[in-house]
Amino acid sequence: MSAVVSGGIPLRRYHSFALSVKAEILLLPSQEEAVPEAASQATYIIGEGSNILPLGNLPAVLSTRYLRGYQVLKEENDTVVVEIAAGENWDGWVRFCIAQGWHGLENLAAIPGSVGAAVVQNIGAYGVELAPFLLSVYGWNRRIEAWQDIPADACRLGYRHSLFQEEAWRDQFVITRVTLRLSKRFEPVLTYPDVLARIDPTQQHDPWHVYETIRAIRSEKLPAEGSAGSFFKNPILSLSELRTLQKKAPEVPFHPQPDGKFKVSAAWLIDRAGLKGHRIGNALVHPRQPLVLVNTGSATPDELWSLAQHVRDTVMEKWGIPLEMEVRPLFPHPSKP
């Protein structure tokens, strides 16, 4: 079945910034067979709306949040292969996996959004990314009007990136199912200082303890509502770019990457540019985590957009580093690819 709601539908409950914007049509398929018809009407395709910034009233929006369920496809001594509907809540799925004795996702605790969106963003946190667990995605390609099963190695997964963000695929492929391979053996990943500082060494082999520790760390850094989590990506620099930055900021934190480049903390760059707690109207740079922009209750799309631009411009002026948005802006009148 597919619910279609039309006529200026409030979207406040359908995206995590909770802005007072509307959609001309809201398409809410709850079964996979309803997706092709819904997709034919949609301009934008979203999950739970946890990584979008609507910049005004929108045309037709399709949300996959009501596609639910899972199926175990294969089970072996050490691993399990499971297919999950794209609309399942990500954090709920992580908890379910721990309860089943399926492991690997514990460090991705409390990341907002759905399972399908987790693939689109190739989510990652505290030393773990989704990519190593992904086997394939299945969904409806509205360009060719056909169902497709896309293997993980064709999804072009990178740092907070996937094929589905690229212009030719954005809003053209509706992910309905995701297939993951998970381990039946828990091996804690404790490479980040924040986690090491909080973990109880006597319980570090308990997956629930690791999950709850990371969940607690995230809850201290992120507001309960009115944000999309990290608004900007951490810049990836070449060695020469890093050395240029270190001339201005010798103490800048960085992490070497497998490809020989270096990931620099965007939060640090924003903080040291004096932007922590900066406000434009009712839009705020979070005072504890400057990577997060917040609707404090009645912010307008223009206020949040202006704040985002101000942060980018200020960081560029002070450090010479361009910040790339992780959050996707949705425009009232999008241009077609």
The 8 nearest C-alpha neighbors of each residue, nearest first, counted from 0:
[[1, 30, 29, 33, 28, 2, 32, 31],
 [2, 0, 28, 33, 29, 27, 3, 30],
 [1, 3, 27, 28, 26, 4, 0, 29],
 [4, 2, 26, 25, 27, 1, 5, 24],
 [3, 5, 25, 24, 26, 2, 8, 6],
 [6, 4, 24, 23, 25, 7, 8, 3],
 [5, 7, 23, 8, 24, 4, 22, 25],
 [8, 6, 23, 22, 21, 5, 9, 24],
 [7, 9, 21, 22, 6, 10, 5, 23],
 [10, 8, 21, 11, 20, 7, 22, 19],
 [11, 9, 13, 21, 12, 20, 8, 22],
 [10, 12, 17, 18, 13, 9, 19, 14],
 [13, 11, 10, 14, 17, 15, 9, 18],
 [12, 14, 10, 11, 48, 47, 15, 17],
 [15, 13, 48, 49, 16, 17, 12, 11],
 [14, 16, 49, 17, 226, 225, 227, 48],
 [15, 17, 225, 226, 18, 14, 294, 227],
 [18, 16, 11, 15, 14, 225, 12, 19],
 [17, 19, 11, 16, 20, 299, 298, 300],
 [18, 20, 11, 17, 21, 9, 10, 299],
 [21, 19, 56, 18, 10, 55, 9, 11],
 [22, 20, 9, 56, 8, 10, 7, 57],
 [23, 21, 57, 8, 24, 7, 58, 56],
 [22, 24, 7, 58, 6, 59, 5, 57],
 [25, 23, 5, 59, 22, 4, 60, 6],
 [24, 26, 60, 4, 3, 59, 61, 5],
 [27, 25, 61, 3, 2, 60, 37, 62],
 [26, 28, 2, 62, 1, 61, 3, 29],
 [29, 27, 1, 30, 33, 2, 34, 0],
 [28, 30, 65, 66, 0, 1, 27, 31],
 [31, 29, 32, 0, 33, 28, 66, 1],
 [30, 32, 33, 34, 175, 29, 66, 28],
 [31, 33, 34, 30, 35, 0, 36, 28],
 [34, 32, 31, 1, 30, 28, 35, 0],
 [33, 35, 37, 31, 32, 36, 38, 28],
 [36, 34, 38, 37, 33, 39, 139, 32],
 [37, 35, 39, 38, 34, 33, 40, 32],
 [36, 38, 34, 39, 35, 40, 26, 33],
 [39, 37, 35, 41, 40, 36, 34, 141],
 [38, 40, 36, 37, 41, 35, 141, 34],
 [41, 39, 38, 37, 59, 42, 36, 26],
 [42, 40, 59, 38, 60, 43, 61, 39],
 [41, 43, 59, 60, 58, 44, 40, 170],
 [42, 44, 60, 170, 41, 61, 45, 59],
 [45, 43, 61, 170, 60, 62, 42, 41],
 [44, 46, 62, 48, 61, 47, 43, 63],
 [47, 45, 63, 62, 64, 48, 113, 116],
 [46, 48, 112, 49, 64, 113, 13, 14],
 [49, 47, 14, 46, 50, 51, 13, 45],
 [50, 48, 15, 112, 227, 47, 14, 51],
 [49, 51, 326, 227, 48, 327, 52, 15],
 [52, 50, 327, 326, 48, 328, 49, 53],
 [51, 53, 328, 329, 327, 54, 326, 16],
 [54, 52, 329, 55, 328, 51, 330, 300],
 [53, 55, 300, 330, 329, 52, 331, 328],
 [56, 54, 331, 53, 20, 57, 300, 330],
 [55, 57, 21, 20, 331, 22, 58, 54],
 [56, 58, 22, 331, 21, 55, 23, 59],
 [57, 59, 23, 22, 42, 60, 24, 331],
 [60, 58, 24, 41, 42, 23, 25, 22],
 [61, 59, 43, 25, 41, 42, 44, 26],
 [62, 60, 26, 44, 41, 25, 27, 45],
 [61, 63, 45, 46, 27, 64, 44, 26],
 [64, 62, 46, 86, 65, 66, 27, 28],
 [65, 63, 86, 46, 62, 47, 66, 87],
 [64, 66, 29, 86, 63, 67, 28, 27],
 [67, 65, 86, 29, 64, 63, 84, 30],
 [68, 66, 84, 87, 86, 65, 85, 69],
 [67, 69, 84, 83, 87, 70, 66, 86],
 [70, 68, 83, 82, 84, 71, 81, 67],
 [69, 71, 82, 81, 72, 83, 68, 80],
 [70, 72, 81, 73, 80, 82, 69, 79],
 [73, 71, 81, 80, 70, 82, 74, 79],
 [74, 72, 80, 79, 71, 75, 81, 78],
 [73, 75, 79, 78, 80, 76, 72, 71],
 [76, 74, 78, 77, 79, 73, 80, 183],
 [75, 77, 78, 74, 183, 79, 182, 184],
 [78, 76, 183, 75, 182, 184, 79, 74],
 [79, 77, 182, 75, 183, 181, 76, 74],
 [78, 80, 74, 181, 180, 73, 75, 81],
 [81, 79, 180, 73, 72, 179, 71, 74],
 [80, 82, 71, 72, 179, 178, 70, 79],
 [81, 83, 178, 70, 69, 177, 71, 179],
 [84, 82, 69, 177, 176, 68, 85, 178],
 [83, 85, 176, 67, 68, 86, 66, 175],
 [84, 86, 115, 175, 176, 114, 87, 66],
 [87, 85, 64, 66, 63, 65, 113, 67],
 [86, 88, 67, 113, 114, 85, 84, 89],
 [89, 87, 113, 91, 90, 112, 114, 92],
 [88, 90, 113, 114, 92, 91, 112, 87],
 [91, 89, 93, 109, 92, 88, 108, 110],
 [92, 90, 94, 88, 89, 93, 95, 87],
 [91, 93, 95, 89, 90, 94, 88, 96],
 [94, 92, 90, 96, 95, 91, 104, 89],
 [95, 93, 91, 97, 92, 96, 98, 90],
 [96, 94, 92, 98, 93, 97, 91, 99],
 [97, 95, 101, 99, 93, 98, 94, 92],
 [96, 98, 100, 94, 99, 95, 101, 102],
 [97, 99, 95, 96, 100, 94, 101, 207],
 [100, 98, 96, 97, 101, 95, 102, 94],
 [99, 101, 97, 98, 183, 96, 102, 184],
 [102, 100, 96, 183, 99, 97, 182, 181],
 [101, 103, 182, 185, 181, 183, 104, 97],
 [104, 102, 105, 181, 182, 185, 101, 186],
 [103, 105, 107, 106, 102, 93, 108, 127],
 [104, 106, 210, 107, 108, 103, 93, 209],
 [107, 105, 108, 104, 125, 124, 127, 210],
 [108, 106, 105, 104, 124, 110, 123, 109],
 [107, 109, 106, 105, 214, 110, 210, 90],
 [108, 110, 90, 214, 111, 107, 217, 89],
 [111, 109, 108, 107, 90, 112, 89, 122],
 [112, 110, 109, 49, 89, 90, 113, 228],
 [111, 113, 49, 47, 89, 88, 116, 110],
 [114, 112, 88, 89, 116, 86, 115, 87],
 [113, 115, 89, 85, 117, 116, 87, 88],
 [116, 114, 85, 117, 113, 118, 174, 86],
 [115, 117, 119, 113, 118, 114, 46, 120],
 [118, 116, 114, 122, 115, 120, 119, 121],
 [119, 117, 121, 116, 120, 115, 122, 114],
 [118, 120, 116, 161, 117, 163, 121, 164],
 [121, 119, 159, 122, 160, 118, 117, 116],
 [122, 120, 118, 159, 117, 129, 119, 160],
 [121, 123, 120, 117, 129, 128, 159, 118],
 [122, 124, 128, 127, 129, 107, 121, 125],
 [123, 125, 127, 126, 107, 106, 128, 122],
 [126, 124, 191, 127, 106, 123, 190, 194],
 [125, 127, 124, 190, 191, 188, 128, 123],
 [126, 128, 123, 124, 125, 106, 129, 107],
 [129, 127, 123, 130, 122, 124, 121, 131],
 [128, 130, 121, 132, 122, 131, 123, 133],
 [129, 131, 133, 132, 128, 121, 156, 151],
 [132, 130, 133, 129, 128, 134, 180, 127],
 [133, 131, 180, 179, 130, 129, 181, 134],
 [132, 134, 179, 130, 131, 151, 135, 178],
 [133, 135, 151, 179, 178, 150, 132, 180],
 [136, 134, 150, 151, 178, 149, 133, 177],
 [135, 137, 177, 149, 148, 176, 178, 150],
 [138, 136, 148, 176, 147, 174, 175, 149],
 [137, 139, 174, 175, 173, 146, 147, 140],
 [138, 140, 146, 173, 172, 145, 141, 147],
 [141, 139, 172, 145, 142, 144, 143, 171],
 [140, 142, 144, 171, 143, 139, 172, 38],
 [143, 141, 140, 144, 171, 172, 145, 168],
 [142, 144, 141, 145, 140, 146, 139, 171],
 [145, 143, 141, 140, 142, 139, 146, 35],
 [144, 146, 140, 143, 139, 147, 141, 142],
 [145, 147, 139, 138, 140, 148, 144, 137],
 [148, 146, 138, 137, 149, 139, 145, 140],
 [147, 149, 137, 136, 150, 138, 135, 146],
 [148, 150, 136, 135, 147, 137, 153, 151],
 [151, 149, 135, 153, 152, 134, 136, 148],
 [150, 152, 135, 134, 154, 153, 133, 149],
 [151, 153, 150, 154, 155, 156, 134, 135],
 [154, 152, 151, 155, 150, 149, 162, 156],
 [153, 155, 162, 151, 156, 152, 161, 150],
 [156, 154, 161, 162, 153, 157, 152, 160],
 [157, 155, 161, 154, 160, 121, 130, 162],
 [158, 156, 160, 159, 161, 155, 121, 130],
 [157, 159, 160, 121, 156, 123, 122, 120],
 [160, 158, 120, 121, 157, 122, 161, 325],
 [161, 159, 157, 158, 120, 156, 121, 164],
 [162, 160, 156, 155, 163, 119, 164, 154],
 [161, 163, 154, 155, 165, 164, 168, 156],
 [162, 164, 168, 161, 169, 165, 119, 172],
 [165, 163, 169, 162, 161, 166, 168, 119],
 [166, 164, 162, 163, 168, 169, 167, 161],
 [165, 167, 169, 168, 336, 164, 163, 170],
 [166, 168, 165, 169, 336, 171, 163, 164],
 [169, 167, 171, 163, 166, 165, 172, 170],
 [168, 170, 164, 166, 171, 163, 165, 167],
 [171, 169, 44, 43, 172, 168, 42, 173],
 [170, 172, 168, 169, 141, 140, 142, 173],
 [173, 171, 140, 139, 170, 168, 141, 174],
 [174, 172, 139, 138, 175, 140, 171, 44],
 [173, 175, 138, 137, 176, 115, 172, 85],
 [174, 176, 85, 138, 84, 137, 173, 31],
 [177, 175, 84, 85, 137, 83, 136, 174],
 [176, 178, 136, 83, 82, 135, 85, 137],
 [177, 179, 82, 135, 134, 81, 136, 133],
 [180, 178, 133, 132, 134, 81, 80, 181],
 [179, 181, 80, 132, 79, 133, 81, 134],
 [182, 180, 79, 78, 102, 101, 103, 179],
 [183, 181, 78, 102, 184, 101, 77, 103],
 [182, 184, 101, 77, 78, 100, 102, 185],
 [185, 183, 182, 186, 102, 77, 101, 100],
 [184, 186, 102, 187, 183, 206, 103, 182],
 [185, 187, 184, 188, 204, 103, 102, 206],
 [186, 188, 189, 185, 204, 203, 206, 209],
 [189, 187, 190, 186, 126, 106, 127, 125],
 [190, 188, 191, 195, 187, 194, 126, 125],
 [189, 191, 188, 126, 192, 195, 125, 194],
 [190, 192, 194, 193, 125, 189, 195, 126],
 [191, 193, 195, 194, 196, 190, 189, 197],
 [194, 192, 196, 191, 195, 197, 216, 125],
 [193, 195, 197, 196, 192, 191, 198, 189],
 [196, 194, 192, 198, 197, 193, 189, 191],
 [195, 197, 193, 194, 192, 198, 199, 191],
 [198, 196, 194, 195, 193, 199, 212, 216],
 [199, 197, 195, 194, 196, 200, 203, 212],
 [198, 200, 202, 201, 203, 197, 208, 195],
 [201, 199, 203, 202, 198, 204, 195, 197],
 [200, 202, 199, 203, 204, 198, 205, 208],
 [203, 201, 199, 205, 200, 204, 208, 198],
 [202, 204, 200, 205, 201, 199, 209, 198],
 [205, 203, 202, 206, 187, 186, 185, 201],
 [204, 206, 208, 202, 203, 207, 209, 185],
 [207, 205, 209, 208, 210, 204, 105, 185],
 [206, 208, 210, 209, 205, 211, 97, 105],
 [209, 207, 211, 205, 206, 210, 212, 202],
 [208, 210, 212, 206, 207, 211, 213, 203],
 [209, 211, 207, 105, 213, 208, 212, 108],
 [210, 212, 214, 208, 213, 209, 207, 215],
 [213, 211, 209, 215, 214, 210, 208, 216],
 [214, 212, 216, 215, 210, 211, 217, 209],
 [213, 215, 211, 217, 212, 216, 109, 108],
 [216, 214, 218, 212, 213, 217, 211, 219],
 [217, 215, 213, 219, 214, 218, 212, 220],
 [216, 218, 220, 214, 219, 215, 221, 213],
 [219, 217, 215, 221, 220, 216, 214, 222],
 [220, 218, 217, 216, 221, 215, 222, 287],
 [221, 219, 217, 218, 288, 287, 216, 222],
 [220, 222, 218, 219, 217, 223, 228, 288],
 [223, 221, 224, 220, 226, 225, 218, 293],
 [222, 224, 221, 225, 218, 226, 219, 220],
 [225, 223, 222, 226, 15, 16, 17, 293],
 [224, 226, 16, 294, 293, 17, 15, 295],
 [227, 225, 16, 293, 228, 15, 224, 292],
 [226, 228, 50, 49, 15, 16, 229, 230],
 [229, 227, 291, 226, 230, 221, 50, 292],
 [228, 230, 291, 290, 231, 227, 325, 232],
 [229, 231, 326, 325, 291, 324, 290, 228],
 [232, 230, 324, 325, 323, 229, 290, 322],
 [233, 231, 325, 323, 324, 234, 265, 322],
 [232, 234, 265, 264, 263, 262, 235, 231],
 [235, 233, 263, 262, 232, 236, 265, 322],
 [234, 236, 262, 261, 263, 260, 233, 237],
 [237, 235, 261, 240, 260, 241, 234, 262],
 [236, 238, 260, 240, 239, 241, 261, 235],
 [237, 239, 241, 240, 242, 260, 236, 261],
 [240, 238, 242, 241, 237, 243, 236, 244],
 [241, 239, 243, 237, 238, 242, 236, 244],
 [240, 242, 238, 244, 243, 239, 236, 245],
 [241, 243, 245, 239, 244, 240, 238, 246],
 [242, 244, 240, 241, 246, 245, 239, 247],
 [243, 245, 241, 242, 246, 247, 248, 240],
 [246, 244, 249, 248, 242, 247, 243, 241],
 [245, 247, 244, 243, 248, 249, 242, 241],
 [246, 248, 245, 244, 249, 243, 318, 317],
 [247, 249, 245, 250, 251, 246, 244, 318],
 [250, 248, 245, 251, 246, 247, 244, 242],
 [249, 251, 248, 252, 245, 247, 253, 246],
 [250, 252, 248, 249, 253, 245, 267, 263],
 [253, 251, 263, 264, 250, 254, 267, 262],
 [254, 252, 263, 262, 261, 264, 251, 255],
 [253, 255, 262, 261, 256, 263, 252, 264],
 [256, 254, 261, 260, 262, 259, 253, 257],
 [255, 257, 260, 261, 258, 259, 254, 262],
 [258, 256, 259, 255, 260, 261, 254, 262],
 [259, 257, 256, 260, 255, 261, 237, 235],
 [258, 260, 256, 257, 255, 261, 237, 238],
 [261, 259, 237, 256, 258, 236, 255, 238],
 [262, 260, 255, 236, 256, 235, 254, 253],
 [261, 263, 235, 254, 253, 234, 233, 236],
 [264, 262, 253, 234, 233, 252, 265, 261],
 [263, 265, 267, 266, 233, 252, 253, 268],
 [264, 266, 233, 268, 267, 269, 263, 234],
 [267, 265, 290, 269, 264, 289, 268, 270],
 [266, 268, 270, 264, 265, 269, 271, 251],
 [269, 267, 265, 271, 266, 270, 272, 264],
 [270, 268, 272, 266, 267, 271, 274, 265],
 [269, 271, 267, 275, 272, 273, 274, 268],
 [272, 270, 273, 268, 269, 267, 274, 275],
 [271, 273, 269, 270, 274, 268, 314, 317],
 [274, 272, 271, 270, 275, 269, 277, 276],
 [275, 273, 277, 270, 272, 269, 276, 284],
 [274, 276, 286, 270, 289, 277, 284, 273],
 [275, 277, 286, 284, 285, 274, 283, 278],
 [278, 276, 274, 284, 275, 283, 279, 285],
 [277, 279, 283, 282, 280, 276, 284, 281],
 [280, 278, 282, 302, 306, 281, 283, 277],
 [279, 281, 282, 278, 302, 298, 283, 299],
 [282, 280, 298, 295, 279, 297, 294, 283],
 [281, 283, 294, 279, 303, 298, 280, 278],
 [284, 282, 278, 293, 292, 285, 277, 276],
 [285, 283, 292, 276, 277, 289, 275, 291],
 [284, 286, 289, 288, 291, 276, 287, 283],
 [287, 285, 276, 275, 288, 284, 289, 277],
 [288, 286, 285, 220, 289, 275, 221, 276],
 [289, 287, 285, 290, 220, 291, 286, 221],
 [288, 290, 285, 291, 275, 266, 284, 270],
 [289, 291, 266, 229, 288, 230, 231, 265],
 [292, 290, 229, 289, 230, 285, 228, 288],
 [293, 291, 284, 283, 285, 226, 230, 290],
 [294, 292, 226, 283, 225, 282, 295, 284],
 [293, 295, 225, 282, 298, 296, 16, 281],
 [296, 294, 281, 293, 282, 297, 298, 225],
 [297, 295, 294, 298, 281, 225, 17, 18],
 [296, 298, 281, 295, 299, 294, 18, 19],
 [299, 297, 281, 294, 282, 296, 302, 295],
 [298, 300, 302, 301, 297, 303, 18, 19],
 [299, 301, 54, 303, 302, 304, 55, 298],
 [300, 302, 304, 299, 303, 305, 54, 298],
 [303, 301, 305, 299, 304, 300, 282, 279],
 [304, 302, 306, 300, 282, 305, 301, 307],
 [303, 305, 301, 307, 306, 302, 300, 308],
 [306, 304, 302, 308, 307, 303, 301, 309],
 [305, 307, 309, 303, 304, 308, 279, 302],
 [308, 306, 304, 310, 309, 305, 303, 311],
 [307, 309, 311, 305, 306, 310, 312, 304],
 [308, 310, 306, 312, 307, 311, 313, 305],
 [311, 309, 307, 313, 308, 312, 314, 306],
 [310, 312, 308, 314, 309, 313, 322, 315],
 [313, 311, 315, 309, 310, 314, 308, 316],
 [312, 314, 316, 310, 315, 311, 309, 317],
 [315, 313, 317, 311, 316, 312, 318, 310],
 [316, 314, 319, 320, 312, 313, 321, 318],
 [315, 317, 313, 314, 319, 318, 312, 320],
 [318, 316, 314, 315, 319, 313, 272, 320],
 [319, 317, 320, 315, 314, 316, 244, 247],
 [318, 320, 315, 316, 317, 321, 314, 244],
 [319, 321, 315, 318, 322, 314, 234, 316],
 [322, 320, 315, 323, 319, 311, 314, 234],
 [323, 321, 311, 320, 231, 324, 234, 232],
 [324, 322, 232, 231, 325, 321, 234, 233],
 [323, 325, 231, 326, 230, 232, 322, 327],
 [324, 326, 231, 232, 230, 327, 323, 229],
 [327, 325, 50, 230, 51, 324, 328, 52],
 [326, 328, 51, 52, 50, 325, 329, 324],
 [329, 327, 52, 51, 53, 330, 326, 54],
 [330, 328, 53, 54, 52, 327, 51, 331],
 [329, 331, 54, 333, 332, 328, 53, 55],
 [332, 330, 57, 55, 56, 333, 54, 58],
 [331, 333, 330, 334, 57, 58, 329, 56],
 [334, 332, 330, 331, 335, 329, 42, 58],
 [333, 335, 336, 332, 330, 331, 42, 329],
 [334, 336, 333, 42, 166, 332, 167, 170],
 [335, 166, 334, 167, 169, 168, 333, 170]]
